[in-house]
Amino acid sequence: MMIRSVRAHILEAPLEKPFAWSFSQADRRQSVLVEIATEDGATGWGECYGYVRPTAAMVETMAGLLAGEDALATDRLWQKLHNAFRDQGQRGIVIAALSGIDIALWDIKGKALGQPVHRLMGGPIRERVRAYATGLYRRLEGDPVAYLAEEAGGYAAEGFAAVKLKVGFGIAEDLRNAKAVREAIGPDVGLMVDANHGYDVAHAARLGRALAELDVGWFEEPVVPEDVAGYAELRLLQPVPVAGGECSFTRWDFRELFVRRALDIAQPDLCGVGGLSEGKKIADMAAAFGVRCVPHVWGTGIGLAAALQFLAVLPRNPPVHRPVEPMLELDRTEHPFRQAVLAEPLEHREGWVDVPTGPGLGIEIDREAVARFTLR
């Protein structure tokens, strides 16, 4: 199956209600979708995580290296693209573009062999996944204590296993908000917090110690991702498990995090870490270090489908009689084309999401929706 073309689609839509996190805010949703076509008419889709224009340009640049190549040779093509840009670095936009291409190639491989990706990767270990709700962002108006409690209570009522709260707005305010959310969801629904690297080690340690009484499941991105020593230090300074990795790239970044004992929970984003090929290598390495793996998910239904295929094959860690199963991050923030790009949406039922069983990623693309949201 020879590759005929590789195309990047930039999608964009404004938000009716912008939202914010520790250092920035969003007034629109954007994404780069990757479409790969073969000479015999097969098509695969992937998605990239990152700034859209430079990432799309990198996808188009890589397209020239893929023309005429065997679309089923996923590992060889991954190495070819990775090595081709060694002098420009193996992080950031280069790996984001490679990620979308790799996911699309796995989609083609599954379709060619008539199997879902998770079967080609050795699964399934699980056929459905518990989801946690990502939301609880800062709104541009209103009382956070009131609207966060109301939003969190709604997620609990829908059946979500856990919710994730954005922090990074100051220790006192973060604690007020976390207490309000815990009261709203009760003691049986999980609560995680995410600072989007909004603190230094000293302040993160103070917050982590205070959050422990609220039974917080993990403290995500407490400090900047480059501060691996800070991550490792923070694990010793406070009792809440430390999570991170959405801004890390390839097995080499994660090797450093694991060797330095910097994480309790690894969060590779398949659309930015190097795709499904690299995500599986990272997950297996995490298991060897005794680190749980819960992928970061942010984007359209394509990235969501890739994450579900990945979650289906994650090793149980630790492999005990009743293991802690990985959860799916299910973004509940406003996103006009998240599900619109799919012919059939991927949604939860009482907090559970089924792993797609169709060939490839197990999804069909709504081309009219892709065209409608494409940035002109």
SVG drawing of the C-alpha trace seen along z (x, -y; Angstrom):
<svg xmlns="http://www.w3.org/2000/svg" viewBox="-27 -39 49 51">
<polyline fill="none" stroke="black" stroke-width="0.4" points="0.0,0.0 2.0,-2.9 1.4,-6.4 0.0,-8.8 -0.6,-12.0 -0.3,-13.5 -2.5,-16.4 -2.9,-18.7 -6.3,-20.2 -6.4,-23.2 -9.7,-23.4 -10.9,-26.3 -14.1,-27.5 -14.7,-30.4 -16.1,-29.8 -19.3,-31.3 -17.8,-31.2 -14.0,-31.5 -12.2,-29.8 -8.9,-30.2 -6.2,-28.2 -3.2,-29.2 -1.3,-31.2 -3.5,-31.7 -7.1,-31.5 -8.9,-30.2 -11.4,-32.0 -11.4,-29.4 -10.7,-25.7 -8.2,-24.7 -6.7,-21.4 -4.6,-19.9 -6.0,-16.8 -3.8,-14.6 -5.2,-12.7 -3.1,-10.1 -4.2,-8.5 -2.7,-5.4 -2.5,-4.5 -5.2,-1.9 -7.7,-4.3 -7.3,-3.7 -7.4,-6.7 -6.2,-7.1 -6.7,-10.0 -4.6,-11.3 -4.4,-14.4 -1.6,-16.7 -1.4,-18.4 0.1,-21.9 0.2,-25.2 -1.7,-24.7 0.0,-26.7 3.6,-25.6 2.5,-22.1 0.5,-21.9 3.5,-23.3 5.7,-20.6 3.2,-17.9 3.3,-19.2 7.1,-19.2 7.2,-15.6 4.8,-14.6 7.6,-14.9 9.5,-12.2 6.5,-9.8 5.5,-9.8 5.7,-6.3 6.5,-4.7 4.8,-1.6 2.0,-2.8 2.0,0.4 5.7,-0.1 4.8,-2.2 7.9,-1.7 10.3,-2.2 8.5,-5.4 8.5,-6.6 12.3,-6.2 12.7,-7.8 10.9,-11.0 12.4,-11.1 15.9,-10.9 15.3,-13.3 14.9,-16.2 17.5,-15.2 19.5,-18.5 16.3,-20.5 15.5,-18.6 13.3,-15.7 10.7,-17.7 7.9,-20.2 6.4,-20.8 8.5,-18.1 7.1,-15.4 3.6,-16.8 3.5,-16.5 5.1,-13.0 2.4,-12.0 -0.5,-12.9 1.1,-11.0 1.8,-7.9 -1.8,-7.8 -3.1,-8.1 -0.8,-5.3 -2.1,-3.0 -5.6,-3.8 -4.7,-2.7 -3.0,0.5 -6.0,1.5 -8.3,0.8 -6.0,2.8 -6.0,5.8 -9.7,5.5 -8.8,5.1 -9.0,2.4 -5.7,0.9 -5.9,2.4 -5.9,5.9 -2.8,5.2 -1.1,3.9 -1.8,7.1 -5.1,6.4 -7.7,5.9 -6.9,6.1 -10.1,4.1 -13.1,3.4 -14.4,0.3 -12.8,-2.4 -14.0,-4.5 -13.8,-8.2 -13.0,-11.2 -14.4,-14.7 -11.9,-17.4 -13.5,-20.8 -13.7,-23.1 -11.7,-25.8 -11.7,-29.5 -14.6,-31.4 -14.2,-35.1 -17.0,-36.1 -18.9,-34.8 -17.9,-33.3 -15.6,-30.3 -16.7,-28.6 -20.3,-28.7 -19.9,-27.7 -17.2,-25.1 -19.3,-23.3 -22.3,-23.3 -20.3,-22.1 -18.6,-19.3 -21.9,-18.2 -23.3,-17.8 -20.4,-15.6 -20.9,-13.4 -24.6,-13.1 -23.7,-12.0 -21.8,-9.0 -18.2,-10.1 -15.7,-8.3 -13.7,-11.4 -13.3,-15.1 -10.3,-17.3 -10.1,-20.9 -7.8,-23.6 -5.6,-25.2 -2.7,-27.6 -4.6,-30.8 -3.0,-31.1 -2.9,-28.7 -5.8,-30.1 -8.1,-30.4 -7.2,-26.9 -8.0,-25.4 -11.3,-27.2 -12.3,-25.9 -11.1,-22.4 -13.0,-22.2 -16.2,-23.4 -15.7,-20.8 -15.1,-18.0 -18.2,-18.9 -20.3,-19.0 -19.1,-15.5 -19.0,-13.7 -16.4,-11.3 -16.8,-8.5 -16.0,-10.5 -12.3,-11.0 -10.8,-14.5 -7.6,-15.5 -6.1,-18.9 -4.1,-20.4 -1.9,-23.5 -0.7,-23.6 2.8,-24.3 1.5,-27.3 3.7,-27.0 7.3,-26.6 8.3,-23.7 7.9,-25.6 4.3,-26.8 3.3,-23.5 4.5,-21.6 2.4,-23.8 -0.6,-23.3 -0.1,-19.6 0.1,-19.2 -3.1,-21.1 -4.9,-19.2 -4.1,-15.8 -7.0,-16.0 -9.4,-16.3 -8.2,-12.8 -6.9,-14.3 -5.9,-11.5 -3.1,-13.4 -1.4,-16.8 -0.9,-17.4 1.8,-19.5 2.6,-21.3 5.8,-23.0 7.2,-23.7 7.9,-20.5 11.6,-21.2 12.1,-21.1 12.5,-17.3 14.4,-17.8 11.5,-19.9 9.1,-17.1 11.2,-14.6 11.7,-16.8 8.0,-17.5 7.2,-13.8 9.1,-13.8 7.8,-17.1 4.1,-16.4 1.8,-13.3 -0.4,-13.7 0.8,-11.6 2.5,-13.7 1.3,-13.5 2.8,-15.0 4.0,-14.3 1.6,-16.0 4.4,-18.5 7.0,-15.7 8.1,-14.1 9.1,-10.6 10.5,-7.8 13.7,-9.8 11.9,-12.5 10.0,-9.9 13.1,-7.9 14.5,-10.9 11.3,-11.3 11.3,-7.6 15.0,-7.3 14.8,-10.4 11.7,-9.1 9.8,-12.3 6.3,-10.9 3.7,-8.7 1.4,-9.0 2.7,-9.4 0.4,-11.4 1.7,-11.1 -0.6,-12.7 -0.6,-10.5 -1.1,-13.5 2.1,-15.1 4.4,-12.4 5.0,-10.6 1.8,-8.8 0.5,-5.3 3.9,-3.8 5.7,-5.8 2.9,-5.8 3.0,-2.0 6.8,-2.1 6.4,-4.7 3.6,-2.7 5.7,0.4 8.6,-1.5 6.4,-3.0 5.3,0.4 8.9,1.4 9.4,-1.5 6.2,-1.0 4.6,-4.2 0.9,-4.3 0.0,-5.6 -3.1,-7.7 -2.9,-9.4 -3.6,-13.1 -6.5,-13.7 -7.3,-17.1 -8.7,-17.6 -11.3,-16.1 -12.9,-12.7 -9.9,-11.4 -7.5,-12.0 -10.1,-10.5 -10.4,-7.4 -6.6,-6.9 -6.6,-7.3 -9.3,-4.6 -7.3,-2.2 -4.3,-2.9 -6.1,-2.4 -7.4,1.0 -3.8,2.3 -2.2,0.6 -0.6,3.1 -2.1,3.5 0.2,1.7 0.8,3.1 -0.4,6.5 -2.3,7.4 -5.6,9.2 -7.5,5.9 -5.4,3.4 -5.9,-0.3 -7.3,-0.5 -6.3,-3.5 -9.0,-6.1 -9.9,-8.1 -9.6,-11.8 -12.9,-13.1 -12.9,-16.8 -16.2,-18.4 -15.3,-22.0 -16.9,-23.7 -15.6,-22.4 -17.8,-23.0 -16.1,-20.3 -14.9,-17.7 -17.6,-15.2 -18.8,-16.9 -15.8,-15.5 -17.1,-12.0 -20.0,-10.3 -20.9,-8.7 -19.8,-10.5 -17.8,-8.8 -19.7,-9.5 -19.8,-8.1 -22.7,-6.1 -22.8,-6.6 -19.1,-7.4 -18.0,-4.5 -16.8,-4.7 -16.6,-1.6 -13.4,-1.0 -14.3,-1.2 -14.1,2.2 -14.2,1.2 -11.1,1.4 -8.3,-1.1 -9.3,-3.7 -12.8,-2.4 -14.3,-5.7 -15.7,-7.3 -15.0,-10.9 -17.7,-13.4 -15.9,-15.2 -18.6,-17.9 -17.9,-18.8 -14.2,-18.9 -14.7,-21.2 -17.1,-23.4 -14.6,-24.0 -11.5,-24.2 -9.6,-27.5 -9.6,-29.3"/>
</svg>
